[in-house]
Amino acid sequence: MSHPLLQPDVAVIGAGPAGLMAAEVCARAGLQVMVFDAMPSVGRKLLRAGIGGLNITHGEAFEPFVGRYGSARDQVRPLLERFGPAQLIEWVHGLGIDTFTGSSQRVFPVGGKAAPLLRAWLKRLRSLDVQIQVRWRWTGWQDDALCFATPAGEQRVQPRATVLALGGASWPQLGSTGQWVTLLAARDIDVAPLQPSNCGFAVDWSEHLRERFARQPVKAVRARLDHTDWHSGELMVTEQGLEGGLLYALSAAARDQLAQQGSATLWLDLSPDRTQSALQQRLAQPQGSRSLAKHLKDKAGIDGIKAGLLREFTDAATLRDPAALAAAIKQLPVPLGPPFPIAKAISSAGGVRFADLSEDLMLKAIPGLFCAGEMLDWEAPTGGYLLTACFASGVVAGEGVIRQLQAWA
């Protein structure tokens, strides 16, 4: 069965934050916009992010904020200068959603959930006559038309401009499959390989530690890699290794170090509130008839999973020597194995290279084709940085579409 060729002004492929923001910007300019998504409903990754509280952005000063984007900071800066944390918060308020800033400077919608925000946003998009098609999976091009596999068969769309906002390759069950890499390669667009970011890492645990401590958190701890600063937070021991916010903050450096050097060590400070000399002094006190476990708990506050980690990565001689034991508590070396698979990562690195894009995020080789969101070659830690850059890139791409169509008029 043949279907009529759809010819909107703008096609947006991907209904996450970047795609929906690009759609809103274009629709506000009076353009006819159609949004397509392969999943049965929109914003699935946004909703998943909101399960533990939707962290939309971060309240730190602009320069440190930009620095969170690492090697891509210079490319992301113009996006944030156009639509940064302050503009994002104002936009959320415009949807009728209040926000609050937590003690860690993370910014959340009141209530913490993503669903009310998404509902208000979709209501706004409907008022702007944005059409949203779900279960439409983009399969590439035929001549100049976009091709989609849909429940009603193949459909073709020929817009004046297209925004791709297809995400990376993390959480593929929510729609970010990374299959677009092959489609762009067919048009000779080279993409930086997609890699896991904000991810856990394998650790070769002993059977004893795995059986006794898997799925237990390690709280009140600091960590660093060689040549990095200390970070505070929490870790989670899993059957396969370590994950958690503290490791996510170091994941890009750990992943790159493993790739370049073949090894990486995570250094743990199991007692951040005590100095090494204070620990040594307390541990040197007579143990008497108490067990080592009792002595560690009473004198150093080390028990449970922390004691398990200490025994896992030290030898008997270290445990008997107060000076060596204090040093191990303050800097316990944990050898890291490979990062967890990208499908289990919170986000991904790699993607469409900024060198191949204009300032408006249009592919230089394919005029009228824009890219936004996590499919761009950048990464950032959790804490609101990921969402902020996705929203910002959607704004920049949407405004780029408007300028391009005006130039063609």
C-alpha positions as CSV (number, residue, x, y, z in Angstrom):
1,M,0.0,0.0,0.0
2,S,1.5,3.4,-1.0
3,H,1.2,6.4,1.3
4,P,1.3,10.0,0.4
5,L,4.6,11.8,0.7
6,L,4.6,14.0,3.7
7,Q,6.3,17.4,3.3
8,P,6.5,19.4,6.5
9,D,8.8,22.3,6.9
10,V,10.8,20.5,9.5
11,A,11.2,16.9,10.5
12,V,12.7,16.1,13.9
13,I,13.8,12.5,14.4
14,G,14.0,11.7,18.1
15,A,11.5,12.8,20.8
16,G,13.9,13.3,23.7
17,P,14.8,16.7,25.2
18,A,17.0,17.8,22.3
19,G,14.5,16.9,19.6
20,L,11.5,18.3,21.4
21,M,13.3,21.5,22.1
22,A,14.3,21.9,18.5
23,A,10.7,21.3,17.5
24,E,9.4,23.9,19.9
25,V,11.9,26.5,18.6
26,C,10.9,25.9,15.0
27,A,7.2,25.8,15.7
28,R,7.4,29.1,17.5
29,A,8.8,30.6,14.3
30,G,5.7,29.5,12.5
31,L,7.2,26.5,10.8
32,Q,5.2,23.3,10.3
33,V,7.0,20.6,12.4
34,M,6.6,16.9,12.6
35,V,8.4,14.8,15.3
36,F,9.1,11.1,14.7
37,D,10.2,8.6,17.3
38,A,10.6,4.8,17.1
39,M,9.3,4.1,20.6
40,P,5.6,3.8,21.6
41,S,5.8,7.1,23.6
42,V,8.0,10.2,23.8
43,G,10.6,11.2,26.3
44,R,11.3,7.8,27.7
45,K,14.8,8.4,28.8
46,L,13.8,11.7,30.4
47,L,11.1,9.8,32.4
48,R,13.6,7.2,33.4
49,A,16.1,9.9,34.6
50,G,13.3,11.3,36.7
51,I,12.7,8.1,38.7
52,G,15.2,9.1,41.4
53,G,14.5,12.9,40.9
54,L,14.9,14.8,37.7
55,N,18.1,16.7,37.9
56,I,17.6,19.3,35.2
57,T,20.7,21.4,35.7
58,H,23.3,22.6,38.2
59,G,23.6,25.9,40.0
60,E,27.4,26.3,40.0
61,A,29.1,29.3,38.3
62,F,29.3,29.3,34.5
63,E,33.0,28.7,34.0
64,P,33.2,25.6,36.3
65,F,30.0,24.4,34.6
66,V,31.5,24.6,31.1
67,G,34.6,22.8,32.5
68,R,32.5,19.8,33.2
69,Y,32.4,19.0,29.5
70,G,36.1,18.1,29.4
71,S,37.8,17.9,26.0
72,A,34.6,19.2,24.4
73,R,34.3,22.3,26.6
74,D,35.2,24.7,23.8
75,Q,32.6,23.2,21.4
76,V,29.8,23.1,24.1
77,R,30.5,26.6,25.4
78,P,28.7,28.4,22.5
79,L,25.6,26.2,23.1
80,L,25.5,27.0,26.8
81,E,26.1,30.7,26.1
82,R,22.9,30.6,24.0
83,F,20.9,28.5,26.4
84,G,22.5,27.7,29.7
85,P,21.3,26.8,33.2
86,A,19.6,30.1,33.9
87,Q,17.6,30.0,30.6
88,L,16.7,26.4,31.2
89,I,15.3,27.1,34.6
90,E,13.4,30.0,33.2
91,W,12.0,27.8,30.5
92,V,10.9,25.2,33.1
93,H,9.1,27.9,35.1
94,G,7.4,29.0,31.8
95,L,5.8,25.5,31.8
96,G,4.3,26.2,35.2
97,I,6.8,24.0,37.0
98,D,8.6,25.4,40.0
99,T,12.2,24.4,40.7
100,F,14.4,24.2,43.8
101,T,18.2,23.9,44.3
102,G,19.4,21.2,46.6
103,S,22.4,21.4,49.0
104,S,24.7,20.0,46.3
105,Q,23.6,22.9,43.9
106,R,21.7,20.4,41.8
107,V,18.4,21.9,40.4
108,F,15.2,19.9,40.4
109,P,11.5,20.5,39.5
110,V,9.4,20.7,42.7
111,G,8.2,17.2,43.3
112,G,11.3,15.8,41.6
113,K,9.4,13.9,38.8
114,A,9.7,14.2,35.1
115,A,6.2,13.3,34.2
116,P,4.5,16.6,35.1
117,L,7.1,18.5,33.2
118,L,6.8,16.3,30.1
119,R,3.0,16.6,30.2
120,A,3.1,20.4,30.3
121,W,5.7,20.4,27.5
122,L,3.6,18.2,25.2
123,K,0.6,20.4,25.9
124,R,2.6,23.4,24.8
125,L,3.8,21.6,21.6
126,R,0.2,20.6,20.7
127,S,-0.8,24.3,21.1
128,L,2.0,25.1,18.6
129,D,0.5,22.4,16.1
130,V,3.6,20.2,16.4
131,Q,2.6,16.7,15.1
132,I,4.2,13.8,16.9
133,Q,4.4,10.3,15.3
134,V,5.4,7.4,17.5
135,R,6.4,3.9,16.4
136,W,8.0,5.5,13.3
137,R,11.6,4.1,13.0
138,W,13.9,6.0,10.7
139,T,15.6,3.7,8.2
140,G,17.6,6.1,6.1
141,W,17.0,8.0,2.8
142,Q,15.5,7.2,-0.5
143,D,16.5,9.8,-3.0
144,D,15.9,13.0,-1.0
145,A,13.2,11.6,1.2
146,L,13.4,10.2,4.7
147,C,12.2,6.7,5.0
148,F,10.4,5.3,8.1
149,A,9.2,1.8,9.1
150,T,5.8,2.2,10.7
151,P,2.9,0.0,11.8
152,A,1.2,1.0,8.5
153,G,4.2,0.1,6.4
154,E,7.0,2.2,4.9
155,Q,6.3,6.0,5.0
156,R,8.3,8.7,3.3
157,V,8.8,12.3,4.4
158,Q,10.4,15.1,2.5
159,P,11.0,18.1,4.8
160,R,12.7,21.3,3.9
161,A,15.1,20.7,6.9
162,T,15.7,17.8,9.3
163,V,17.0,17.7,12.9
164,L,18.4,14.4,14.1
165,A,18.3,14.0,17.8
166,L,18.6,10.2,18.2
167,G,20.7,10.0,21.4
168,G,23.8,7.9,21.9
169,A,23.8,4.1,22.5
170,S,23.1,3.9,26.3
171,W,19.8,2.5,27.6
172,P,18.8,1.1,24.1
173,Q,15.6,-0.3,25.5
174,L,14.5,3.4,25.9
175,G,15.2,4.2,22.2
176,S,18.9,5.2,22.0
177,T,20.2,2.3,19.9
178,G,23.0,4.1,18.0
179,Q,21.8,2.5,14.8
180,W,22.0,6.0,13.2
181,V,25.8,5.6,13.0
182,T,25.4,3.2,10.1
183,L,22.8,5.5,8.3
184,L,25.2,8.5,8.5
185,A,28.1,6.3,7.4
186,A,26.1,5.5,4.2
187,R,26.2,9.3,3.5
188,D,30.0,9.4,4.2
189,I,29.7,11.0,7.6
190,D,32.4,9.8,9.9
191,V,31.3,9.4,13.5
192,A,33.6,9.2,16.6
193,P,33.1,5.7,18.0
194,L,30.4,5.5,20.7
195,Q,31.7,4.6,24.1
196,P,30.2,4.1,27.6
197,S,30.2,7.2,29.8
198,N,29.0,7.6,33.4
199,C,29.5,3.9,33.7
200,G,30.7,1.2,36.1
201,F,33.9,-0.8,35.7
202,A,34.7,-4.5,36.1
203,V,36.7,-5.5,39.2
204,D,38.1,-9.0,39.7
205,W,36.5,-9.7,43.1
206,S,37.3,-12.7,45.2
207,E,34.4,-15.1,45.5
208,H,34.2,-14.2,49.2
209,L,33.7,-10.5,48.6
210,R,31.3,-11.0,45.8
211,E,29.1,-13.4,47.8
212,R,29.1,-11.3,51.0
213,F,29.1,-7.7,49.7
214,A,27.5,-7.5,46.2
215,R,24.8,-4.9,45.9
216,Q,26.0,-3.0,49.0
217,P,26.9,0.7,48.9
218,V,30.2,2.2,50.0
219,K,29.3,5.5,51.7
220,A,31.4,8.4,52.9
221,V,34.3,7.7,50.7
222,R,36.6,9.6,48.4
223,A,38.3,8.3,45.2
224,R,40.7,9.5,42.5
225,L,42.7,8.1,39.6
226,D,46.4,8.7,39.0
227,H,46.9,12.5,38.3
228,T,43.3,13.5,39.2
229,D,41.8,15.3,42.2
230,W,39.9,13.5,44.9
231,H,36.1,13.2,44.5
232,S,33.6,12.5,47.2
233,G,30.5,10.4,47.0
234,E,29.2,6.9,47.1
235,L,30.0,3.6,45.3
236,M,28.1,0.4,44.8
237,V,29.7,-3.0,44.8
238,T,28.1,-5.3,42.2
239,E,28.8,-8.9,41.2
240,Q,30.8,-7.6,38.2
241,G,32.6,-4.6,39.7
242,L,31.9,-1.1,40.9
243,E,29.4,1.6,39.9
244,G,27.8,4.7,41.4
245,G,28.0,8.5,41.1
246,L,31.6,8.7,42.5
247,L,32.9,6.4,39.8
248,Y,30.8,8.0,37.1
249,A,32.6,11.3,37.8
250,L,35.8,9.6,37.0
251,S,34.6,7.3,34.3
252,A,35.8,9.3,31.3
253,A,39.4,9.5,32.7
254,A,39.4,5.8,33.7
255,R,38.0,4.7,30.3
256,D,40.6,6.7,28.4
257,Q,43.5,5.6,30.7
258,L,42.5,2.0,30.2
259,A,42.5,2.5,26.4
260,Q,45.9,4.3,26.4
261,Q,47.8,2.4,29.1
262,G,46.0,-0.9,29.4
263,S,45.4,-0.4,33.1
264,A,43.8,2.0,35.6
265,T,43.8,2.1,39.4
266,L,41.0,3.6,41.5
267,W,42.5,4.9,44.8
268,L,40.0,4.9,47.6
269,D,40.1,7.0,50.8
270,L,38.0,4.9,53.2
271,S,38.2,7.4,56.0
272,P,37.9,11.0,54.5
273,D,37.4,12.6,57.9
274,R,40.6,11.4,59.5
275,T,44.2,12.1,58.5
276,Q,46.7,9.3,57.9
277,S,48.7,10.3,61.0
278,A,45.6,10.3,63.2
279,L,44.6,6.9,61.9
280,Q,48.1,5.5,62.5
281,Q,48.1,6.8,66.0
282,R,44.8,5.3,66.8
283,L,45.6,1.9,65.2
284,A,48.9,1.7,67.1
285,Q,47.0,1.5,70.4
286,P,47.1,-1.9,71.9
287,Q,44.6,-4.3,70.4
288,G,44.5,-6.6,73.4
289,S,42.2,-9.5,73.1
290,R,40.0,-7.8,70.5
291,S,39.8,-9.2,67.0
292,L,41.3,-7.1,64.1
293,A,37.7,-6.5,62.9
294,K,36.8,-5.0,66.3
295,H,40.0,-3.0,66.5
296,L,39.4,-1.5,63.0
297,K,35.8,-0.6,63.9
298,D,36.7,1.0,67.2
299,K,39.8,2.9,66.2
300,A,39.2,3.7,62.6
301,G,35.5,3.4,62.0
302,I,36.1,0.7,59.4
303,D,33.7,-2.2,59.2
304,G,31.3,-3.9,56.9
305,I,32.0,-3.3,53.2
306,K,34.9,-1.0,53.9
307,A,36.6,-3.7,56.0
308,G,35.9,-6.1,53.2
309,L,37.6,-3.9,50.6
310,L,40.5,-3.4,52.9
311,R,41.1,-7.1,53.2
312,E,40.5,-7.6,49.5
313,F,43.4,-5.4,48.4
314,T,45.9,-5.7,51.3
315,D,48.0,-8.5,52.6
316,A,48.3,-9.9,56.1
317,A,51.6,-8.0,56.8
318,T,49.8,-4.7,56.0
319,L,46.9,-5.5,58.3
320,R,49.4,-6.1,61.2
321,D,51.4,-2.8,60.7
322,P,49.6,0.3,61.9
323,A,51.5,2.6,59.6
324,A,50.9,0.5,56.5
325,L,47.3,-0.1,57.5
326,A,46.7,3.6,57.9
327,A,48.2,4.3,54.5
328,A,46.0,1.6,52.9
329,I,42.9,3.1,54.5
330,K,43.7,6.5,53.0
331,Q,44.8,5.2,49.6
332,L,43.5,1.7,48.8
333,P,44.4,0.7,45.3
334,V,41.5,-1.0,43.4
335,P,42.6,-2.3,39.9
336,L,39.8,-1.5,37.4
337,G,38.9,-3.7,34.5
338,P,37.0,-2.7,31.4
339,P,34.0,-0.4,31.6
340,F,30.6,-1.9,31.7
341,P,28.9,-2.3,28.3
342,I,27.5,0.9,26.7
343,A,24.0,-0.5,27.0
344,K,24.4,-0.3,30.8
345,A,25.9,3.1,30.9
346,I,24.0,6.2,31.9
347,S,25.2,8.1,28.8
348,S,27.7,7.7,25.9
349,A,30.7,9.5,24.5
350,G,31.5,9.9,20.9
351,G,29.2,10.8,18.1
352,V,29.0,13.3,15.3
353,R,32.1,15.4,15.3
354,F,31.9,19.1,15.9
355,A,34.4,19.7,13.1
356,D,31.8,18.3,10.6
357,L,29.1,20.8,11.9
358,S,28.5,24.4,11.4
359,E,28.0,26.8,14.4
360,D,24.3,26.1,13.9
361,L,24.9,22.3,14.2
362,M,24.2,21.7,10.5
363,L,26.2,19.0,8.8
364,K,28.5,20.8,6.4
365,A,28.3,17.9,3.9
366,I,24.5,17.8,3.9
367,P,22.9,21.2,4.0
368,G,19.6,21.2,5.8
369,L,20.5,18.3,8.1
370,F,21.1,19.2,11.7
371,C,22.2,17.2,14.7
372,A,21.5,17.7,18.4
373,G,21.7,16.1,21.8
374,E,23.7,13.1,22.9
375,M,24.5,12.0,19.4
376,L,27.1,14.8,19.3
377,D,30.6,14.1,20.3
378,W,30.6,15.3,23.9
379,E,30.2,13.9,27.3
380,A,29.6,15.2,30.8
381,P,29.1,13.8,34.3
382,T,25.7,13.4,35.9
383,G,24.5,16.3,37.9
384,G,22.3,18.1,35.4
385,Y,25.1,18.7,32.9
386,L,23.9,16.0,30.4
387,L,20.3,17.4,30.2
388,T,21.4,21.0,30.0
389,A,23.6,20.4,27.0
390,C,20.9,18.4,25.3
391,F,18.4,21.2,25.7
392,A,20.9,23.8,24.6
393,S,21.9,21.9,21.5
394,G,18.2,21.6,20.6
395,V,17.7,25.3,20.9
396,V,20.8,26.0,18.7
397,A,19.8,23.4,16.1
398,G,16.2,24.8,16.0
399,E,17.4,28.3,15.5
400,G,19.9,27.1,12.8
401,V,17.0,25.5,10.9
402,I,15.1,28.8,11.0
403,R,18.1,30.7,9.6
404,Q,18.8,28.1,7.0
405,L,15.2,28.1,5.7
406,Q,15.2,31.9,5.6
407,A,18.5,31.9,3.6
408,W,16.9,29.5,1.1
409,A,13.7,31.4,0.8
